[in-house]
Amino acid sequence: MSQVEQDRQAILEAKQRGGLATLLSYGRLSGPGWLQGAITLGGGSLAGSLYLGVIGGYEMMWLQPVMMILGIVMLSAIGYVALSTGERPFHAINRHVNPVLGWGWAIATLMANLVWAMPQFSLGTAALQQNLLPDALGGDQGKYIAVGLLFGVSAIVIWFYDSGGWGLKLFEILLKVMVAVVVLSFFGVVVAMSNQEAGLPWGEILAGFIPDPSLLSRPAAAFEQVLGQTANADYWRDQILSTQRDRMVTAAATAVGINMTFLLPYSFLKRGWDRDFRGLATFDLSVGLFLPFLLATSCVVIASANQFHGQYDKGLVGEGPATPGITDKLKSGYEKNISGLNDHLVDANKGAPPEDSDIGAADHRIAAMLVPRDSFLLANSLEKLTGRTVAHVVFGIGVVGMAFSTIIILMLINGFTVCEMIGLPSAGFQHRAWSLLPGITGALGFLFLWGDSEARFWLAVPTSVFGMVLLPIAYLTFFLMMNNRSLLGEHLPRGGKRIAVNLAMLVALVAATIGAGYSIWSKTQWKGVAVVVVFLGLAGVVHVVRGGKPPAEPEPAEAPDLAGSDPVSSAGE
């Protein structure tokens, strides 16, 4: 009996023994969800969590978990389609829905793999140089060594994956260990903070998990008092709201990326899973993806909010001595904020420069509060509370774990994406070569495009917004697939179940579309709108030309080797 048949028998027997036995069986068999956890816990999630803590404090604890739940709704949908039909999603979309959507999904995934690798090298290099090995890896030479280390280790792990047998098992173990290290590192930081004399305001933290969309239209409560002390309150209120909205879009974009949607169904099919494994698939996403994401991102938001929200460096505003290693790093952001207020006052005065009294002490404090912070500044702030070991070593290990795991999965997804697009077998030299591409573009892009120190951490923000623009392409496609009778046949949801599924998917689709629309308009305005219109118009033309009927070509037989276990054909052995 094949491994997949043994797993199927174990699930069926566990279901007969009751719910607890079923959950225990699911826990033993979980796998693909951990790959999802490894990729989502990357630079974008860390940056989004840090920024949420700075601008929204504990009031925004709810945002990332809610967006992840909506993402899991869509991931569950594409997983349901793949497990019910056994068809490879890229070919299923092209045949049953629309080839423009299918190719758009694949191309967007490919682009995301190449772009999102860059901030991971930025993140990992910064943590190695600033938190873990500042003496050994200092300067430009150390930067090149750190990048080489990140690329080399990731390439070796990918080589293990493609070697079969023990290499595949080692790959899965390494990914689970990396996810566990990330979660435990950030959890340890919060535990250390909680054990301090001041502790943490757990009442406020728990209340922050209650969704509050009003933060789209009002500043977080911590800013209200200082806003009442300045004559320029309207200007600062607009700046805070703009920043809050931007951070909320960033956090939403990093919860589930478009390349995650490509990885999941193929990892299910590779394991030989089918309709009997649909319950396990949902459990796997909950345990391997949602729980690690919830714990890790929540801990970062808590630490960031505790140290930065509504607070400022007194050395910046002349209310105290400069803080070594911190004040200088914050100075450029602070001066940019003050310069923005000055320009606003010049415009309001019709070109006349503002009086000294027009920019008061409260303005300087707000400008200092709104300066972005990175992981190094958070570690420095934590040092006085938890000591250097927790602040730099434990926190730094978590950050490096994030970078490594995400680079590895981006490389893995890229190999399978290209092989799927051009019809190559997903094994051997060609697969390995295409898998290395994000590592190459990520390393070179970081070193020569945005390799300066100020840009390192900020790479995650534009990349995340870029991902949000692409995400609705996948969500719309999955919604159409879940309502396609020619694809699902007898497995098409019916009655109340279909209504509930469609409502949940529509909420996720609307949320992603609103975020994408905000990103497109704020970054590119009419040019971005034109691109979206052309893409949807092309999809509409192809749909009309095809007459809404899928072509009769048979689907390619070989499934990509994506999850590192039994081939798809073993399901029928």
C-alpha positions as CSV (number, residue, x, y, z in Angstrom):
1,M,0.0,0.0,0.0
2,S,1.4,3.4,-1.0
3,Q,2.0,6.1,1.6
4,V,-0.9,8.2,0.4
5,E,-3.3,5.2,0.8
6,Q,-2.0,4.6,4.3
7,D,-2.7,8.3,5.1
8,R,-6.1,8.0,3.6
9,Q,-6.9,4.9,5.7
10,A,-5.6,6.6,8.8
11,I,-7.9,9.6,8.2
12,L,-11.0,7.5,7.6
13,E,-10.4,5.4,10.7
14,A,-9.8,8.5,12.8
15,K,-13.1,10.0,11.6
16,Q,-14.9,6.9,12.9
17,R,-13.3,7.3,16.3
18,G,-14.4,10.9,16.7
19,G,-13.3,14.5,16.5
20,L,-10.2,14.3,18.8
21,A,-8.8,11.3,16.9
22,T,-9.3,13.1,13.6
23,L,-7.5,16.2,14.8
24,L,-4.6,14.2,16.1
25,S,-4.4,12.4,12.7
26,Y,-4.5,15.7,10.9
27,G,-1.7,17.0,13.0
28,R,0.5,14.1,12.2
29,L,-0.1,14.4,8.4
30,S,0.1,18.2,8.1
31,G,2.6,19.6,5.7
32,P,1.8,22.1,2.9
33,G,0.5,24.6,5.3
34,W,3.9,24.9,6.8
35,L,5.3,25.8,3.4
36,Q,2.8,28.6,3.4
37,G,3.8,29.7,6.9
38,A,7.5,29.8,5.8
39,I,6.8,32.2,2.9
40,T,4.4,34.5,4.6
41,L,6.6,35.1,7.6
42,G,9.0,37.2,5.7
43,G,10.2,40.8,5.3
44,G,6.8,42.1,4.3
45,S,5.1,40.7,7.4
46,L,7.8,42.0,9.7
47,A,7.7,45.5,8.1
48,G,3.9,45.6,8.1
49,S,3.8,44.5,11.8
50,L,6.4,47.1,12.8
51,Y,4.7,49.9,11.0
52,L,1.3,48.9,12.4
53,G,2.7,49.1,15.9
54,V,4.3,52.5,15.3
55,I,1.2,54.2,13.8
56,G,-1.7,52.2,15.2
57,G,-0.5,50.7,18.5
58,Y,-2.5,48.0,20.1
59,E,-5.6,49.3,18.2
60,M,-4.5,47.5,15.0
61,M,-3.9,44.1,16.5
62,W,-6.9,42.8,14.5
63,L,-5.9,43.8,11.0
64,Q,-3.4,41.1,10.0
65,P,-5.3,38.1,11.5
66,V,-8.5,39.3,9.8
67,M,-6.7,39.6,6.4
68,M,-5.1,36.2,6.9
69,I,-8.5,34.6,7.5
70,L,-9.8,36.2,4.3
71,G,-6.7,34.9,2.5
72,I,-7.2,31.4,3.9
73,V,-10.8,31.5,2.6
74,M,-9.4,31.9,-0.9
75,L,-6.6,29.4,-0.4
76,S,-9.1,26.9,0.8
77,A,-11.2,27.5,-2.3
78,I,-8.3,26.8,-4.7
79,G,-7.4,23.8,-2.6
80,Y,-11.0,22.5,-2.7
81,V,-11.0,22.8,-6.5
82,A,-7.6,21.0,-6.9
83,L,-8.5,18.2,-4.4
84,S,-12.0,17.7,-5.9
85,T,-10.9,17.5,-9.6
86,G,-7.3,16.4,-9.5
87,E,-6.5,19.0,-12.2
88,R,-3.5,21.2,-12.1
89,P,-4.9,24.7,-11.5
90,F,-2.9,26.6,-14.2
91,H,-4.2,24.3,-16.9
92,A,-7.7,24.2,-15.3
93,I,-7.9,28.0,-15.3
94,N,-6.8,28.2,-18.9
95,R,-9.3,25.5,-20.0
96,H,-12.3,26.1,-17.9
97,V,-12.2,29.8,-17.0
98,N,-10.0,32.1,-19.1
99,P,-6.4,31.8,-20.4
100,V,-5.8,35.5,-19.8
101,L,-6.5,35.0,-16.1
102,G,-4.4,31.8,-16.0
103,W,-1.4,33.4,-17.6
104,G,-1.9,36.6,-15.6
105,W,-1.8,34.5,-12.4
106,A,1.4,32.7,-13.5
107,I,3.2,35.8,-14.7
108,A,2.2,37.7,-11.6
109,T,3.5,34.9,-9.5
110,L,6.8,34.9,-11.4
111,M,7.2,38.6,-11.0
112,A,6.4,38.4,-7.3
113,N,9.0,35.7,-6.8
114,L,11.7,37.9,-8.5
115,V,10.7,41.1,-6.7
116,W,10.0,39.8,-3.2
117,A,13.3,38.1,-3.0
118,M,15.0,41.5,-2.8
119,P,13.6,42.7,0.5
120,Q,14.4,39.3,2.0
121,F,18.1,39.7,1.3
122,S,17.8,43.2,2.6
123,L,16.2,42.0,5.8
124,G,18.6,39.1,6.4
125,T,21.7,41.2,5.7
126,A,20.6,43.9,8.1
127,A,19.9,41.4,10.9
128,L,23.3,39.7,10.4
129,Q,25.2,42.9,10.2
130,Q,23.4,44.9,12.9
131,N,22.0,42.3,15.4
132,L,23.9,39.0,15.2
133,L,27.4,39.6,13.8
134,P,28.1,43.4,13.8
135,D,31.8,43.0,14.3
136,A,32.5,40.1,11.8
137,L,30.2,41.4,9.1
138,G,30.6,45.2,9.3
139,G,31.1,47.4,6.3
140,D,30.6,46.7,2.6
141,Q,32.7,43.6,2.6
142,G,30.5,42.1,5.3
143,K,27.4,43.0,3.3
144,Y,28.7,40.9,0.4
145,I,29.6,38.0,2.7
146,A,26.1,38.1,4.3
147,V,24.4,38.1,0.9
148,G,26.6,35.2,-0.2
149,L,25.7,33.3,3.0
150,L,22.0,33.8,2.4
151,F,22.2,32.7,-1.2
152,G,24.5,29.8,-0.6
153,V,22.5,28.2,2.3
154,S,19.2,28.7,0.4
155,A,20.6,27.1,-2.8
156,I,21.9,24.1,-0.8
157,V,18.5,23.6,0.8
158,I,16.9,23.8,-2.6
159,W,19.4,21.2,-3.9
160,F,18.4,18.9,-1.0
161,Y,14.8,19.3,-2.0
162,D,15.4,18.1,-5.6
163,S,17.7,15.2,-4.5
164,G,14.8,13.0,-3.3
165,G,14.7,10.6,-0.3
166,W,16.5,12.0,2.7
167,G,17.0,15.4,1.0
168,L,13.3,15.9,0.8
169,K,12.7,14.9,4.4
170,L,15.5,17.2,5.5
171,F,14.0,20.1,3.5
172,E,10.6,19.7,5.2
173,I,12.2,19.4,8.6
174,L,14.3,22.5,8.0
175,L,11.3,24.6,6.9
176,K,9.3,23.6,10.0
177,V,12.2,24.3,12.3
178,M,12.7,27.8,10.6
179,V,9.0,28.6,11.2
180,A,9.2,27.4,14.8
181,V,12.4,29.5,15.4
182,V,10.7,32.6,14.0
183,V,7.6,32.2,16.2
184,L,9.5,31.2,19.4
185,S,12.0,34.1,19.0
186,F,9.3,36.8,18.8
187,F,7.2,35.1,21.4
188,G,10.3,35.1,23.7
189,V,10.7,38.8,23.3
190,V,7.1,39.5,24.3
191,V,7.5,37.1,27.3
192,A,10.6,39.0,28.4
193,M,8.8,42.3,28.1
194,S,5.8,41.0,30.0
195,N,8.1,39.9,32.9
196,Q,9.5,43.4,33.4
197,E,8.2,45.5,36.3
198,A,5.9,47.7,34.0
199,G,4.6,44.6,32.2
200,L,2.3,44.8,29.2
201,P,-1.3,46.2,29.1
202,W,-2.9,42.9,28.2
203,G,-6.4,44.4,28.4
204,E,-5.6,46.9,25.7
205,I,-3.8,44.2,23.7
206,L,-6.8,41.8,23.7
207,A,-9.2,44.6,23.0
208,G,-7.1,45.4,19.9
209,F,-8.1,42.1,18.3
210,I,-11.7,43.5,17.9
211,P,-11.9,44.8,14.3
212,D,-12.2,48.6,14.2
213,P,-12.4,49.9,10.6
214,S,-12.9,53.4,11.9
215,L,-9.1,53.7,11.9
216,L,-9.4,54.4,8.2
217,S,-11.0,57.7,9.1
218,R,-9.6,58.7,12.5
219,P,-6.1,58.8,14.0
220,A,-5.2,56.3,16.7
221,A,-6.1,57.5,20.2
222,A,-2.5,58.1,21.3
223,F,-2.2,61.0,18.9
224,E,-5.3,62.9,20.0
225,Q,-3.7,64.6,23.0
226,V,-0.7,66.0,21.1
227,L,-2.9,67.0,18.1
228,G,-4.8,69.2,20.5
229,Q,-1.6,71.1,21.3
230,T,-0.8,72.3,17.8
231,A,-2.3,74.9,15.5
232,N,-1.5,72.6,12.6
233,A,-3.7,69.8,13.8
234,D,-5.5,69.5,10.4
235,Y,-2.3,69.0,8.5
236,W,-1.0,66.4,11.0
237,R,-4.3,64.6,11.1
238,D,-4.2,64.2,7.3
239,Q,-0.6,62.9,7.5
240,I,-1.5,60.4,10.2
241,L,-4.6,59.1,8.4
242,S,-2.6,58.8,5.1
243,T,0.1,56.8,6.9
244,Q,-2.5,54.6,8.7
245,R,-4.2,53.8,5.5
246,D,-0.9,53.0,3.8
247,R,0.2,50.8,6.6
248,M,-3.2,49.0,6.6
249,V,-2.8,48.3,2.9
250,T,0.7,47.1,3.4
251,A,-0.3,44.7,6.2
252,A,-3.2,43.4,4.1
253,A,-0.9,42.8,1.1
254,T,1.6,40.8,3.1
255,A,-0.8,38.4,4.7
256,V,-1.3,36.3,1.6
257,G,0.7,36.9,-1.5
258,I,-0.2,35.8,-5.0
259,N,2.7,33.4,-5.2
260,M,1.3,31.6,-2.1
261,T,-1.8,30.9,-4.1
262,F,0.3,29.2,-6.8
263,L,2.2,27.0,-4.3
264,L,-0.7,25.6,-2.3
265,P,-2.7,23.5,-4.8
266,Y,0.4,22.0,-6.3
267,S,1.7,21.0,-2.9
268,F,-1.6,19.3,-2.2
269,L,-1.6,17.4,-5.5
270,K,2.0,16.4,-5.2
271,R,1.2,14.6,-2.0
272,G,-1.5,12.6,-3.8
273,W,-4.2,14.2,-1.8
274,D,-7.8,14.2,-3.2
275,R,-11.4,14.7,-2.0
276,D,-10.8,12.5,1.1
277,F,-8.1,15.0,2.3
278,R,-10.2,18.2,2.0
279,G,-10.7,18.4,5.8
280,L,-6.9,17.8,6.4
281,A,-6.2,20.6,3.9
282,T,-8.3,23.1,5.9
283,F,-6.7,21.9,9.2
284,D,-3.2,22.2,7.6
285,L,-3.8,25.8,6.7
286,S,-5.0,26.6,10.2
287,V,-2.0,25.0,12.0
288,G,0.8,25.5,9.5
289,L,-0.1,29.0,8.3
290,F,-2.6,30.8,10.5
291,L,-1.3,30.0,14.0
292,P,2.4,30.8,13.3
293,F,1.4,34.0,11.4
294,L,-0.9,35.1,14.2
295,L,1.7,34.5,17.0
296,A,4.7,36.0,15.1
297,T,3.0,39.1,13.7
298,S,1.1,39.8,16.9
299,C,4.3,39.6,19.0
300,V,6.0,42.1,16.7
301,V,3.1,44.5,16.8
302,I,3.0,44.3,20.6
303,A,6.8,45.0,20.9
304,S,6.6,47.8,18.3
305,A,3.5,49.5,19.9
306,N,5.0,49.2,23.4
307,Q,8.3,50.9,22.3
308,F,7.2,53.4,19.6
309,H,3.5,54.2,19.4
310,G,2.9,57.8,20.5
311,Q,6.5,58.1,21.6
312,Y,9.5,60.0,20.3
313,D,13.2,60.3,20.7
314,K,13.8,63.4,22.9
315,G,17.2,63.9,21.4
316,L,15.5,64.7,18.1
317,V,13.4,67.6,19.4
318,G,16.0,69.0,21.8
319,E,14.3,67.9,25.0
320,G,17.2,65.7,26.0
321,P,20.6,64.3,25.0
322,A,20.9,62.3,21.8
323,T,20.4,58.6,22.1
324,P,23.6,56.8,20.9
325,G,23.0,54.7,17.7
326,I,19.3,55.8,17.5
327,T,18.9,59.6,17.2
328,D,21.1,59.8,14.1
329,K,19.2,57.1,12.4
330,L,15.9,58.9,13.0
331,K,17.1,62.3,12.0
332,S,16.5,62.2,8.3
333,G,12.9,61.0,8.7
334,Y,12.2,63.6,11.3
335,E,13.6,66.4,9.1
336,K,11.5,65.1,6.2
337,N,8.4,65.4,8.3
338,I,9.2,68.9,9.5
339,S,10.1,69.9,5.9
340,G,6.7,68.7,4.8
341,L,4.9,70.9,7.4
342,N,7.1,73.8,6.3
343,D,6.1,73.4,2.6
344,H,2.5,73.1,3.6
345,L,2.7,76.4,5.5
346,V,4.5,78.1,2.6
347,D,1.6,77.1,0.3
348,A,-1.0,78.2,2.8
349,N,0.8,81.6,3.1
350,K,0.9,81.9,-0.7
351,G,4.7,81.6,-0.9
352,A,5.6,83.5,2.3
353,P,7.9,81.5,4.6
354,P,6.3,80.6,8.0
355,E,7.2,82.4,11.2
356,D,9.1,80.5,13.8
357,S,6.1,80.5,16.0
358,D,4.1,78.7,13.3
359,I,5.9,75.5,14.0
360,G,5.7,74.8,17.7
361,A,7.0,72.2,20.1
362,A,4.0,69.9,19.6
363,D,4.7,69.9,15.8
364,H,8.2,68.7,16.5
365,R,7.0,66.0,18.8
366,I,4.5,64.7,16.2
367,A,7.1,64.8,13.5
368,A,9.3,62.7,15.7
369,M,6.5,60.2,16.6
370,L,5.8,59.6,12.9
371,V,9.4,58.6,11.9
372,P,9.4,55.0,10.6
373,R,11.5,52.5,12.7
374,D,13.2,49.3,11.5
375,S,14.0,46.1,13.3
376,F,17.4,47.4,14.4
377,L,15.9,50.3,16.2
378,L,13.3,48.0,17.8
379,A,16.1,45.8,19.0
380,N,18.0,48.8,20.4
381,S,14.9,50.0,22.2
382,L,14.2,46.6,23.7
383,E,17.8,46.3,24.9
384,K,17.2,48.5,28.0
385,L,14.3,46.3,29.0
386,T,15.4,42.8,28.1
387,G,19.2,42.9,27.8
388,R,21.3,42.5,24.7
389,T,20.8,38.7,24.4
390,V,17.0,38.9,24.0
391,A,17.0,42.2,22.2
392,H,19.6,41.5,19.6
393,V,20.4,37.8,19.5
394,V,17.0,36.2,20.0
395,F,15.2,38.9,17.9
396,G,17.9,38.8,15.3
397,I,17.7,35.0,15.0
398,G,13.9,35.4,14.3
399,V,14.5,38.0,11.6
400,V,17.2,35.9,9.9
401,G,14.9,32.8,10.1
402,M,12.2,34.9,8.3
403,A,14.6,35.8,5.6
404,F,16.0,32.3,5.0
405,S,12.7,30.5,5.0
406,T,11.1,33.1,2.6
407,I,14.0,33.1,0.2
408,I,14.0,29.3,0.0
409,I,10.2,29.1,-0.7
410,L,10.4,31.9,-3.3
411,M,13.1,29.9,-5.1
412,L,11.0,26.7,-4.8
413,I,7.9,28.4,-6.2
414,N,9.8,30.0,-9.0
415,G,11.2,26.7,-10.3
416,F,7.7,25.1,-10.4
417,T,6.1,28.2,-11.9
418,V,8.5,28.4,-14.8
419,C,8.3,24.6,-15.4
420,E,4.5,24.8,-15.4
421,M,4.5,27.8,-17.8
422,I,6.9,26.3,-20.4
423,G,6.1,22.6,-20.0
424,L,9.4,21.5,-18.5
425,P,9.6,18.5,-16.1
426,S,9.8,19.8,-12.6
427,A,12.9,17.9,-11.7
428,G,16.6,17.8,-12.6
429,F,19.0,20.6,-13.7
430,Q,16.4,22.8,-15.4
431,H,14.2,22.9,-12.3
432,R,17.1,23.7,-10.1
433,A,18.3,26.4,-12.5
434,W,14.9,28.2,-12.6
435,S,14.7,27.8,-8.8
436,L,17.9,29.8,-8.3
437,L,16.6,32.8,-10.3
438,P,14.9,34.6,-7.4
439,G,18.1,34.2,-5.4
440,I,20.1,35.8,-8.1
441,T,17.8,38.7,-8.8
442,G,17.2,39.1,-5.0
443,A,20.9,39.3,-4.2
444,L,21.9,41.5,-7.2
445,G,18.9,43.7,-6.8
446,F,19.6,44.3,-3.1
447,L,23.3,45.0,-3.7
448,F,23.1,47.2,-6.8
449,L,19.6,48.6,-7.0
450,W,18.6,49.4,-3.4
451,G,21.6,48.4,-1.5
452,D,22.2,51.5,0.5
453,S,21.5,51.3,4.2
454,E,18.5,53.6,4.3
455,A,16.6,51.6,1.7
456,R,17.2,48.2,3.1
457,F,14.3,47.9,5.4
458,W,12.0,50.0,3.2
459,L,12.2,47.5,0.3
460,A,9.4,45.6,2.0
461,V,6.8,48.4,1.7
462,P,6.7,49.0,-2.1
463,T,7.0,45.3,-2.7
464,S,4.0,44.6,-0.5
465,V,1.9,47.2,-2.3
466,F,2.9,45.7,-5.6
467,G,1.7,42.3,-4.3
468,M,-1.7,43.8,-3.3
469,V,-2.2,45.1,-6.8
470,L,-1.7,41.6,-8.2
471,L,-3.7,39.7,-5.6
472,P,-7.2,40.3,-6.9
473,I,-6.2,38.6,-10.2
474,A,-5.9,35.3,-8.3
475,Y,-8.9,35.9,-6.1
476,L,-11.2,36.7,-9.0
477,T,-10.0,33.5,-10.8
478,F,-10.7,31.3,-7.8
479,F,-14.1,32.8,-7.3
480,L,-15.0,31.9,-10.9
481,M,-13.5,28.4,-10.5
482,M,-15.6,27.7,-7.4
483,N,-18.7,28.5,-9.5
484,N,-17.7,26.7,-12.7
485,R,-19.9,23.6,-13.3
486,S,-17.7,22.3,-16.2
487,L,-14.7,22.2,-13.9
488,L,-16.2,21.0,-10.6
489,G,-19.1,18.9,-11.8
490,E,-20.7,17.0,-8.9
491,H,-18.3,18.7,-6.5
492,L,-19.9,22.1,-7.1
493,P,-21.2,23.4,-3.8
494,R,-25.0,23.6,-3.6
495,G,-27.7,25.2,-1.5
496,G,-26.8,27.0,1.7
497,K,-23.2,25.8,1.5
498,R,-22.7,27.5,-1.9
499,I,-24.2,30.7,-0.6
500,A,-22.0,30.7,2.5
501,V,-18.8,29.9,0.4
502,N,-19.6,32.6,-2.1
503,L,-20.3,35.2,0.5
504,A,-17.0,34.5,2.3
505,M,-15.1,34.6,-1.0
506,L,-16.8,37.9,-2.0
507,V,-15.8,39.5,1.2
508,A,-12.2,38.4,0.6
509,L,-12.4,39.6,-3.0
510,V,-13.8,43.0,-2.1
511,A,-11.2,43.5,0.6
512,A,-8.4,42.6,-1.8
513,T,-9.9,44.8,-4.6
514,I,-10.3,47.8,-2.3
515,G,-6.7,47.5,-1.2
516,A,-5.5,47.0,-4.8
517,G,-7.5,50.0,-5.9
518,Y,-6.0,52.2,-3.2
519,S,-2.5,51.0,-4.1
520,I,-3.0,51.6,-7.8
521,W,-4.5,55.1,-7.4
522,S,-2.1,56.3,-4.7
523,K,1.0,55.1,-6.6
524,T,0.2,55.3,-10.3
525,Q,-3.2,56.9,-10.6
526,W,-4.6,56.8,-14.2
527,K,-1.7,54.9,-15.6
528,G,-2.4,52.0,-13.2
529,V,-6.1,52.2,-13.9
530,A,-5.4,51.9,-17.6
531,V,-3.3,48.8,-17.1
532,V,-6.1,47.1,-15.1
533,V,-8.7,48.1,-17.7
534,V,-6.6,46.7,-20.6
535,F,-6.0,43.4,-18.7
536,L,-9.7,42.9,-17.9
537,G,-10.7,44.0,-21.4
538,L,-8.3,41.4,-22.9
539,A,-9.8,38.7,-20.7
540,G,-13.3,39.8,-21.8
541,V,-12.3,39.6,-25.5
542,V,-10.9,36.1,-25.1
543,H,-14.0,34.9,-23.2
544,V,-16.2,36.2,-26.1
545,V,-14.0,34.6,-28.8
546,R,-14.1,31.3,-27.0
547,G,-17.8,31.5,-26.5
548,G,-17.5,30.6,-22.8
549,K,-16.7,26.9,-23.7
550,P,-13.5,25.2,-22.6
551,P,-11.3,23.7,-25.4
552,A,-11.1,19.9,-25.6
553,E,-7.3,19.6,-25.2
554,P,-6.3,17.0,-22.7
555,E,-4.5,18.2,-19.6
556,P,-0.7,17.3,-19.4
557,A,-0.3,14.2,-17.4
558,E,2.7,15.0,-15.2
559,A,2.2,17.0,-12.0
560,P,4.9,19.3,-10.8
561,D,7.1,17.9,-8.0
562,L,6.2,20.6,-5.5
563,A,5.8,19.2,-2.0
564,G,8.6,16.7,-1.8
565,S,6.7,13.5,-1.3
566,D,4.7,10.9,-3.2
567,P,3.8,11.5,-6.9
568,V,0.2,12.3,-7.8
569,S,-0.1,9.0,-9.5
570,S,0.3,7.2,-6.2
571,A,-3.2,8.2,-5.2
572,G,-4.6,5.5,-7.4
573,E,-2.2,2.7,-6.4
